[in-house]
Amino acid sequence: MTRYRLGGLLLVLGMIAQHSHGAMRCGSSLVNEGAWPIEVAESCGEPDYVAEYPTATIPGLGVVQTEEHWYYNRGPQRFIQRLIFRNGKLTSAETQGYGFHTPQNGDCSSRTLRQADSEYELIARCGEPMSKNVEWQFPPGQRTRHWQSSQPVLVQEWLYGFSNTQFRQVVTLRNGRITQVESRASR
């Protein structure tokens, strides 16, 4: 009898796993790929941070495709969730590192930049940078002749300056994750 219960439990868990692929749980609701932003906001509440990027432009028309990154920070006991919307539909939900309490004093230093993990955490801890450079790049070795078979990567460089030092900090992010922090002399 125990063998049948275990088999039934595994079957139910398998069915649940199939239905939750690409989904995010918000309380008792489940948000699936293809959901509209308003549906996600109704189920999960307003995000803690939203970043919007153009992903395709046509000369004379301007931006024809966009991508939004929504971040949900539920505190240090849970993981940060990043939801990616393309042209107004949820395309993926990813789990990032553990959440955190947002600092009240906004004290940011080069050490804080080195300890941050994601775009959202950088904004929450240090605010907007002095300047940004944002572009889509093809990873080395993945450049092909057909756009559809390649996956470009969002690469950003953010410049931060601190009044107590002569060095500015350049933070490099790839797909919303911090990959490098380097010092640059102020002019």
Backbone as JSON, one array per atom type, in Angstrom:
{
  "sequence": "MTRYRLGGLLLVLGMIAQHSHGAMRCGSSLVNEGAWPIEVAESCGEPDYVAEYPTATIPGLGVVQTEEHWYYNRGPQRFIQRLIFRNGKLTSAETQGYGFHTPQNGDCSSRTLRQADSEYELIARCGEPMSKNVEWQFPPGQRTRHWQSSQPVLVQEWLYGFSNTQFRQVVTLRNGRITQVESRASR",
  "N": [[0.81, -1.19, 0.0], [1.96, 1.24, 0.73], [3.75, 1.67, -1.33], [2.04, 2.29, -3.45], [0.98, 4.72, -2.57], [3.27, 6.33, -2.56], [3.87, 6.27, -5.28], [1.57, 7.55, -6.3], [1.87, 10.08, -5.1], [4.26, 10.94, -6.33], [3.35, 11.1, -8.96], [1.43, 13.18, -8.79], [3.1, 15.3, -7.96], [4.73, 15.46, -10.23], [2.87, 16.33, -12.13], [2.23, 18.84, -11.1], [4.71, 20.09, -11.29], [4.99, 20.22, -14.08], [3.01, 22.1, -14.75], [3.93, 24.37, -13.48], [6.16, 25.24, -14.79], [8.29, 27.83, -15.74], [6.97, 29.64, -14.17], [5.89, 31.81, -11.48], [5.34, 31.91, -8.05], [3.05, 33.76, -6.2], [2.07, 34.4, -3.21], [-0.93, 32.82, -2.88], [-1.36, 32.64, -5.53], [-0.45, 31.75, -8.92], [1.72, 32.81, -11.35], [2.03, 32.67, -14.75], [4.09, 32.15, -17.73], [3.49, 34.36, -20.45], [1.63, 35.95, -19.25], [0.07, 39.14, -18.79], [1.46, 42.36, -17.84], [-0.3, 43.74, -16.05], [-1.78, 41.65, -14.98], [0.17, 40.27, -13.58], [0.91, 42.24, -11.7], [-1.51, 42.45, -10.3], [-1.61, 39.94, -9.07], [0.86, 39.69, -7.73], [1.53, 42.15, -6.67], [2.95, 45.48, -6.84], [6.13, 45.75, -8.45], [9.43, 45.91, -6.92], [11.39, 47.19, -8.33], [11.73, 48.39, -11.65], [13.09, 48.0, -14.82], [13.5, 49.19, -18.09], [14.21, 48.34, -21.45], [15.15, 49.03, -24.83], [14.92, 46.6, -27.39], [14.91, 46.21, -30.07], [15.24, 48.26, -32.91], [14.09, 50.25, -35.65], [15.32, 52.11, -38.29], [13.92, 55.29, -38.76], [11.46, 54.49, -37.75], [11.91, 53.97, -35.07], [11.91, 52.59, -31.74], [10.88, 49.27, -31.81], [10.56, 47.02, -30.37], [10.51, 46.05, -26.98], [11.91, 45.35, -23.72], [11.17, 44.53, -20.41], [12.37, 44.42, -17.1], [11.32, 43.15, -14.13], [11.7, 43.37, -10.68], [11.36, 41.6, -7.66], [11.7, 41.83, -4.28], [11.62, 40.07, -1.5], [12.72, 40.12, 1.0], [15.41, 39.09, 3.32], [15.12, 36.35, 3.86], [14.14, 35.11, 1.66], [14.39, 34.48, -1.9], [15.34, 36.85, -4.44], [13.24, 37.7, -7.11], [13.3, 37.87, -10.6], [11.45, 39.05, -13.21], [10.9, 38.81, -16.64], [9.66, 40.69, -19.21], [8.66, 40.72, -22.54], [7.7, 42.8, -25.07], [5.29, 43.34, -23.71], [4.43, 40.91, -22.56], [4.87, 38.27, -20.19], [7.84, 36.53, -20.28], [9.78, 35.07, -18.95], [10.72, 33.88, -15.68], [13.01, 34.31, -13.14], [15.06, 33.12, -10.47], [17.04, 34.91, -8.25], [19.83, 35.84, -6.15], [19.69, 35.82, -2.49], [17.26, 37.97, -0.96], [17.16, 41.28, 0.56], [17.21, 43.78, 3.17], [16.23, 47.0, 2.42], [18.5, 49.63, 2.57], [18.16, 52.47, 4.71], [19.64, 54.8, 4.82], [21.01, 55.11, 2.42], [23.73, 54.85, 2.08], [26.48, 54.51, 0.15], [29.34, 52.94, -1.18], [32.55, 52.12, -2.68], [33.0, 49.57, -1.81], [30.4, 48.63, -1.29], [29.48, 48.51, -3.93], [31.0, 46.37, -4.86], [30.0, 44.29, -3.4], [27.37, 44.0, -4.14], [24.97, 42.19, -6.16], [23.15, 42.24, -8.27], [21.44, 44.22, -10.8], [19.14, 45.42, -9.7], [19.75, 45.33, -6.91], [21.96, 47.0, -6.85], [20.82, 49.49, -7.58], [19.0, 49.77, -5.43], [20.71, 49.96, -3.23], [22.61, 51.93, -3.9], [21.51, 53.84, -5.56], [20.73, 55.67, -8.62], [23.22, 55.61, -11.2], [25.89, 57.95, -12.17], [26.17, 57.98, -14.88], [25.23, 55.95, -17.73], [25.96, 53.26, -19.92], [24.46, 51.38, -22.3], [24.05, 48.42, -24.1], [23.32, 45.85, -26.52], [24.95, 42.8, -26.91], [26.52, 40.18, -28.77], [27.45, 37.1, -27.41], [30.9, 36.0, -27.33], [31.81, 33.83, -29.96], [29.19, 33.09, -30.52], [28.13, 34.53, -32.54], [26.21, 34.64, -35.38], [24.87, 34.31, -38.74], [22.18, 34.52, -38.77], [19.76, 36.24, -37.09], [17.72, 35.16, -35.44], [18.73, 32.77, -34.44], [20.61, 33.46, -32.6], [21.46, 34.62, -29.33], [21.41, 37.6, -28.0], [23.14, 39.47, -25.47], [22.38, 41.6, -22.78], [24.41, 44.18, -22.03], [25.74, 46.36, -19.71], [27.32, 49.34, -18.62], [27.89, 51.07, -15.75], [28.52, 54.16, -14.26], [29.82, 55.3, -11.27], [30.46, 57.84, -8.88], [32.29, 59.01, -6.06], [32.42, 61.35, -3.46], [34.45, 61.27, -1.58], [36.73, 60.18, -2.66], [39.24, 60.01, -5.25], [38.76, 58.34, -7.29], [36.55, 57.01, -9.69], [33.96, 54.56, -10.07], [33.43, 51.89, -12.25], [30.87, 49.85, -13.08], [30.18, 46.77, -14.44], [27.54, 45.11, -15.96], [25.96, 42.1, -16.93], [23.22, 40.92, -18.51], [21.71, 41.89, -16.32], [23.15, 41.08, -14.08], [25.91, 41.68, -11.93], [29.15, 41.7, -13.15], [31.69, 42.76, -13.08], [33.7, 45.16, -11.36], [35.45, 48.08, -11.58], [38.06, 50.47, -10.92], [38.38, 53.87, -11.92], [40.28, 56.66, -12.7], [39.31, 59.91, -11.67], [38.61, 62.82, -13.59]],
  "CA": [[0.0, 0.0, 0.0], [2.85, 2.4, 0.81], [4.33, 1.84, -2.65], [1.04, 2.97, -4.26], [0.89, 6.12, -2.11], [4.46, 7.0, -3.04], [3.68, 6.42, -6.72], [0.55, 8.59, -6.5], [2.46, 11.35, -4.72], [5.2, 11.32, -7.39], [2.55, 11.48, -10.12], [0.86, 14.5, -8.53], [4.2, 16.26, -7.98], [5.13, 15.62, -11.62], [1.88, 17.16, -12.81], [2.39, 20.21, -10.6], [5.95, 20.63, -11.85], [4.73, 20.55, -15.47], [2.19, 23.3, -14.84], [4.6, 25.54, -12.9], [7.33, 25.58, -15.58], [8.29, 29.23, -16.14], [5.97, 30.34, -13.37], [6.31, 32.37, -10.2], [4.28, 31.87, -7.05], [2.82, 34.99, -5.44], [1.05, 34.02, -2.22], [-1.67, 31.64, -3.32], [-1.5, 32.72, -6.99], [0.65, 31.31, -9.75], [1.8, 33.64, -12.53], [2.68, 31.88, -15.8], [4.57, 32.82, -18.93], [2.41, 34.85, -21.29], [0.78, 36.86, -18.49], [0.21, 40.58, -19.01], [1.98, 43.03, -16.65], [-1.37, 44.06, -15.1], [-2.13, 40.41, -14.3], [1.25, 40.0, -12.62], [0.79, 43.23, -10.62], [-2.68, 42.1, -9.49], [-1.31, 38.75, -8.28], [2.1, 39.8, -6.96], [1.77, 43.5, -6.19], [3.88, 46.27, -7.66], [7.52, 45.33, -8.27], [10.32, 46.81, -6.18], [12.18, 47.95, -9.3], [11.44, 48.07, -13.04], [14.02, 48.56, -15.8], [12.99, 48.97, -19.45], [15.25, 48.45, -22.46], [14.77, 48.73, -26.21], [15.63, 45.42, -27.88], [15.0, 46.3, -31.53], [14.84, 49.54, -33.48], [14.11, 50.34, -37.11], [15.54, 53.51, -38.68], [12.72, 55.99, -39.21], [10.33, 54.11, -36.89], [12.31, 53.99, -33.67], [11.87, 51.33, -30.99], [9.78, 48.4, -32.21], [10.46, 45.92, -29.4], [11.08, 46.42, -25.68], [12.01, 44.32, -22.69], [11.13, 45.06, -19.05], [12.81, 43.54, -16.02], [10.66, 43.46, -12.88], [12.37, 42.73, -9.55], [10.61, 41.46, -6.42], [12.58, 41.54, -3.15], [10.75, 39.7, -0.37], [13.48, 40.13, 2.25], [16.6, 38.24, 3.38], [14.81, 34.93, 4.02], [13.64, 34.6, 0.38], [15.17, 34.88, -3.06], [14.85, 37.9, -5.32], [12.69, 37.19, -8.36], [13.35, 38.79, -11.74], [10.52, 38.68, -14.26], [11.26, 39.48, -17.89], [8.54, 40.89, -20.13], [9.02, 41.17, -23.88], [6.53, 43.33, -25.78], [4.08, 43.31, -22.9], [4.06, 39.58, -22.09], [5.86, 37.63, -19.36], [8.54, 35.48, -21.02], [10.52, 34.2, -18.04], [10.86, 34.26, -14.27], [14.25, 33.73, -12.63], [15.4, 33.33, -9.07], [18.39, 35.43, -8.07], [20.33, 35.62, -4.8], [18.8, 36.17, -1.38], [16.83, 39.34, -0.84], [17.82, 42.08, 1.58], [16.47, 44.94, 3.64], [16.7, 48.2, 1.73], [19.08, 50.57, 3.55], [17.44, 53.73, 4.84], [20.52, 55.96, 4.69], [21.54, 55.23, 1.07], [25.19, 54.92, 2.16], [27.08, 53.7, -0.9], [30.78, 53.07, -1.3], [33.08, 51.16, -3.64], [32.81, 48.24, -1.19], [29.0, 48.27, -1.54], [29.39, 48.13, -5.33], [31.63, 45.06, -5.03], [29.2, 43.27, -2.7], [26.05, 43.87, -4.79], [24.92, 41.07, -7.08], [22.27, 42.45, -9.42], [21.04, 45.57, -11.17], [18.2, 45.92, -8.7], [20.44, 45.55, -5.64], [22.8, 48.18, -7.04], [19.93, 50.65, -7.51], [18.44, 49.87, -4.08], [21.75, 50.33, -2.26], [23.44, 53.06, -4.31], [20.78, 54.79, -6.38], [21.07, 55.74, -10.03], [24.61, 56.01, -11.45], [26.11, 59.23, -12.82], [26.02, 57.78, -16.31], [25.06, 54.56, -18.13], [26.15, 52.83, -21.3], [23.66, 50.15, -22.44], [24.03, 47.86, -25.44], [23.12, 44.41, -26.69], [26.12, 42.21, -27.55], [26.5, 38.74, -28.96], [28.57, 36.47, -26.7], [31.95, 35.52, -28.23], [31.59, 32.48, -30.48], [27.79, 32.85, -30.82], [27.68, 35.39, -33.64], [25.82, 33.89, -36.57], [24.28, 35.14, -39.78], [20.73, 34.59, -38.56], [19.44, 36.87, -35.8], [16.84, 34.31, -34.64], [19.46, 31.67, -33.81], [21.56, 34.03, -31.66], [20.89, 35.21, -28.13], [22.22, 38.73, -27.54], [23.24, 39.69, -24.02], [22.32, 42.99, -22.38], [25.63, 44.56, -21.33], [25.65, 47.74, -19.25], [28.38, 49.9, -17.79], [27.36, 52.15, -14.92], [29.59, 54.96, -13.66], [29.52, 55.89, -9.96], [31.51, 58.68, -8.32], [32.16, 59.25, -4.63], [33.1, 62.6, -3.13], [35.58, 61.07, -0.67], [37.83, 59.53, -3.34], [39.51, 60.54, -6.58], [38.44, 57.32, -8.28], [35.18, 56.65, -10.02], [33.81, 53.12, -10.2], [32.68, 51.43, -13.41], [30.26, 48.55, -12.79], [29.72, 46.1, -15.66], [26.45, 44.16, -15.73], [25.58, 41.27, -18.07], [21.87, 40.41, -18.25], [21.24, 42.3, -15.01], [24.02, 40.59, -13.02], [27.2, 42.38, -11.89], [30.27, 40.81, -13.5], [32.98, 43.39, -12.84], [33.75, 46.52, -10.83], [36.82, 48.56, -11.71], [38.29, 51.87, -10.59], [38.83, 54.73, -13.0], [40.66, 57.96, -12.13], [38.45, 61.05, -12.01], [39.34, 63.84, -14.39]],
  "C": [[0.86, 1.26, 0.0], [3.45, 2.7, -0.56], [3.35, 2.6, -3.56], [0.89, 4.44, -3.86], [2.07, 6.92, -2.64], [4.35, 7.26, -4.54], [2.68, 7.52, -7.04], [1.09, 9.97, -6.19], [3.42, 11.84, -5.8], [4.46, 11.76, -8.65], [1.98, 12.89, -9.97], [1.95, 15.57, -8.58], [4.69, 16.5, -9.4], [4.17, 16.49, -12.39], [1.98, 18.61, -12.38], [3.62, 20.85, -11.21], [5.76, 21.01, -13.31], [3.98, 21.87, -15.59], [2.91, 24.54, -14.31], [5.87, 25.91, -13.65], [7.24, 27.05, -16.03], [7.31, 30.07, -15.35], [6.6, 30.89, -12.1], [5.11, 32.36, -9.27], [4.25, 33.19, -6.3], [1.7, 34.69, -4.45], [0.36, 32.76, -2.68], [-1.87, 31.63, -4.84], [-0.25, 32.21, -7.69], [0.61, 32.14, -11.03], [2.61, 32.88, -13.58], [3.2, 32.75, -16.93], [3.38, 33.21, -19.79], [1.48, 35.8, -20.58], [1.09, 38.31, -18.85], [0.77, 41.22, -17.73], [0.89, 43.34, -15.62], [-1.79, 42.82, -14.32], [-1.09, 40.05, -13.24], [1.14, 40.95, -11.43], [-0.4, 42.92, -9.73], [-2.39, 40.9, -8.59], [-0.15, 38.95, -7.31], [2.33, 41.15, -6.31], [2.73, 44.22, -7.12], [5.31, 45.8, -7.41], [8.32, 46.36, -7.48], [11.14, 47.69, -7.13], [11.82, 47.46, -10.7], [12.49, 48.76, -13.91], [13.49, 48.22, -17.18], [14.1, 49.23, -20.45], [14.67, 48.25, -23.85], [15.56, 47.51, -26.67], [15.72, 45.4, -29.39], [14.51, 47.68, -31.97], [14.91, 49.44, -35.0], [14.3, 51.8, -37.45], [14.26, 54.12, -39.25], [11.49, 55.66, -38.39], [10.66, 54.21, -35.41], [12.23, 52.62, -33.03], [10.65, 50.52, -31.41], [9.62, 47.19, -31.29], [11.13, 46.36, -28.11], [11.13, 45.2, -24.77], [11.99, 45.03, -21.34], [11.59, 44.0, -18.08], [12.12, 44.01, -14.75], [11.36, 42.68, -11.78], [11.45, 42.74, -8.33], [11.59, 41.02, -5.33], [11.69, 41.3, -1.93], [11.51, 39.57, 0.94], [14.57, 39.06, 2.28], [16.32, 36.74, 3.54], [14.35, 34.29, 2.71], [14.52, 35.12, -0.76], [14.51, 36.03, -3.81], [14.36, 37.22, -6.6], [12.82, 38.27, -9.42], [12.42, 38.23, -12.81], [10.89, 39.48, -15.51], [10.04, 39.48, -18.8], [9.11, 41.35, -21.47], [7.74, 41.56, -24.6], [5.25, 43.1, -25.01], [3.61, 41.95, -22.44], [5.21, 38.99, -21.28], [6.5, 36.48, -20.14], [9.36, 34.58, -20.12], [10.54, 34.79, -16.64], [12.1, 33.55, -13.75], [14.42, 34.04, -11.15], [16.83, 33.83, -9.02], [18.81, 35.16, -6.63], [19.31, 36.01, -3.74], [18.47, 37.65, -1.38], [17.54, 40.05, 0.3], [16.86, 43.17, 2.05], [17.07, 46.16, 2.96], [17.25, 49.18, 2.75], [18.33, 51.9, 3.54], [18.34, 54.94, 4.55], [21.12, 56.13, 3.29], [23.06, 55.35, 1.04], [25.8, 53.96, 1.15], [28.57, 53.99, -0.97], [31.26, 52.07, -2.36], [32.94, 49.73, -3.11], [31.38, 47.74, -1.43], [28.84, 47.81, -2.98], [29.93, 46.72, -5.56], [30.81, 43.94, -4.38], [27.83, 43.05, -3.35], [26.14, 42.78, -5.85], [24.15, 41.37, -8.36], [22.01, 43.93, -9.65], [20.13, 46.18, -10.11], [18.9, 46.22, -7.37], [21.33, 46.79, -5.72], [21.97, 49.46, -6.94], [19.41, 50.86, -6.1], [19.47, 50.38, -3.08], [22.47, 51.63, -2.61], [22.72, 54.12, -5.15], [21.24, 54.74, -7.83], [22.54, 56.15, -10.2], [24.68, 57.4, -12.1], [25.83, 59.13, -14.32], [25.89, 56.28, -16.59], [25.39, 54.4, -19.6], [25.44, 51.48, -21.41], [23.71, 49.69, -23.88], [23.8, 46.36, -25.41], [24.32, 43.87, -27.44], [25.88, 40.72, -27.75], [27.68, 38.15, -28.2], [29.62, 35.97, -27.7], [31.64, 34.07, -28.67], [30.14, 32.18, -30.82], [27.28, 33.72, -31.97], [27.39, 34.51, -34.86], [25.22, 34.84, -37.58], [22.79, 35.34, -39.57], [20.44, 35.1, -37.16], [18.66, 35.92, -34.9], [17.61, 33.21, -33.91], [20.49, 32.17, -32.79], [20.83, 34.62, -30.47], [21.78, 36.36, -27.67], [22.12, 38.89, -26.03], [23.19, 41.18, -23.75], [23.55, 43.3, -21.53], [25.53, 46.04, -20.99], [26.92, 48.1, -18.49], [27.79, 51.1, -17.06], [28.53, 52.84, -14.23], [29.1, 55.58, -12.36], [30.72, 56.71, -9.51], [31.23, 58.94, -6.85], [32.99, 60.48, -4.27], [34.34, 62.41, -2.29], [36.76, 60.37, -1.34], [38.02, 60.13, -4.72], [39.16, 59.54, -7.68], [36.94, 57.14, -8.46], [35.14, 55.13, -10.2], [32.95, 52.81, -11.42], [32.19, 50.01, -13.09], [29.75, 47.98, -14.11], [28.68, 45.06, -15.27], [26.19, 43.4, -17.03], [24.26, 40.61, -17.73], [21.41, 40.68, -16.82], [22.08, 41.83, -13.84], [25.37, 41.3, -13.09], [28.32, 41.37, -12.16], [31.63, 41.42, -13.2], [32.78, 44.78, -12.25], [35.2, 46.96, -10.92], [36.9, 50.04, -11.4], [38.81, 52.61, -11.8], [39.12, 56.09, -12.39], [39.69, 59.03, -12.6], [39.26, 62.07, -12.75], [39.19, 65.19, -13.74]]
}
